[in-house]
Amino acid sequence: MSESDESVVALSPGVAAVALFGVLAAVVVGAAGGFPEPNGFPADASIVHNLGYALFDIDLGDIPAEGFLAAFLIIAIALDVALDSAVYLAKRETDGTIISALTTGGSEVVDSDVVGSSDGDAADDADRGGDA
């Protein structure tokens, strides 16, 4: 590559950025005069109720709105998948078995006694968490 080719390559991102800024400025300036005057909401209409109706795509609201039922269901499914994935990833595997992250993993039991216990009295039963 010659030195002139390298200078053209070095200038091309800057020229592209200036051209993009020019296009965006033209769009903003052109659209600024096209917006109608804001009307606001009626004083007797409940905006919260209308948002709920729009969310579930029910045509009972006083203010006309688009339905968002599909978006609501897609977000619900995505959040459910994220929760299930988090629970699955929180599990740890030891010795080829999956142990739930929501429990302590249990105590080591040898011959029906908890390891480290002195004798099998009522205090040990309470420590194991089982019925006496």
Contacts in CASP RR format, 6 or more apart in sequence:
PFRMAT RR
TARGET T0000
AUTHOR 0000-0000-0000
METHOD contacts of the structure
MODEL  1
MSESDESVVALSPGVAAVALFGVLAAVVVGAAGGFPEPNGFPADASIVHN
LGYALFDIDLGDIPAEGFLAAFLIIAIALDVALDSAVYLAKRETDGTIIS
ALTTGGSEVVDSDVVGSSDGDAADDADRGGDA
1 9 0 8 1.000
41 47 0 8 1.000
41 63 0 8 1.000
42 62 0 8 1.000
42 63 0 8 1.000
44 62 0 8 1.000
45 61 0 8 1.000
45 62 0 8 1.000
45 63 0 8 1.000
46 62 0 8 1.000
47 63 0 8 1.000
49 61 0 8 1.000
50 61 0 8 1.000
50 62 0 8 1.000
50 63 0 8 1.000
50 65 0 8 1.000
51 65 0 8 1.000
52 58 0 8 1.000
53 59 0 8 1.000
53 60 0 8 1.000
53 61 0 8 1.000
53 65 0 8 1.000
54 61 0 8 1.000
54 65 0 8 1.000
54 66 0 8 1.000
54 67 0 8 1.000
54 68 0 8 1.000
55 67 0 8 1.000
55 68 0 8 1.000
55 69 0 8 1.000
55 72 0 8 1.000
56 69 0 8 1.000
56 72 0 8 1.000
57 67 0 8 1.000
57 68 0 8 1.000
57 69 0 8 1.000
87 101 0 8 1.000
90 101 0 8 1.000
90 102 0 8 1.000
91 98 0 8 1.000
91 99 0 8 1.000
91 100 0 8 1.000
91 101 0 8 1.000
92 98 0 8 1.000
92 99 0 8 1.000
92 101 0 8 1.000
93 99 0 8 1.000
99 105 0 8 1.000
107 114 0 8 1.000
107 115 0 8 1.000
107 128 0 8 1.000
108 114 0 8 1.000
108 115 0 8 1.000
109 115 0 8 1.000
113 120 0 8 1.000
113 124 0 8 1.000
114 124 0 8 1.000
114 127 0 8 1.000
114 128 0 8 1.000
117 124 0 8 1.000
117 127 0 8 1.000
118 124 0 8 1.000
122 132 0 8 1.000
125 131 0 8 1.000
125 132 0 8 1.000
126 132 0 8 1.000
END
